[in-house]
């Protein structure tokens, strides 16, 4: 097969692949939007309509993920390696200033 035809086919297949990916991404986003509108993104949407099963599902989900205090989530301790890198950077900065 001549190289120009082969290169054309490669480029054509790449173009078709990009179009296909874009189409699938768009359809996926539309599916997500419609599933959220229909309420399918909720945890207990498939459970029976009696109150006991919904309450059980909510209690199980709340028991599995205990609430951490907000201070613990926002403030993290830097590791020893990070402290070592900070000290090296400070020493280099002091050496450059002298």
Secondary structure, DSSP 8 states (H G I E B T S, - for coil): --HHHHHHHHHHHHHHHHHHHHHHHHHHHHHHHHHHHHTTTSTTTTS-SSHHHHHHHHHHHHHHS----HHHHH-----HHHHHHHHHHHHHHHHHH-
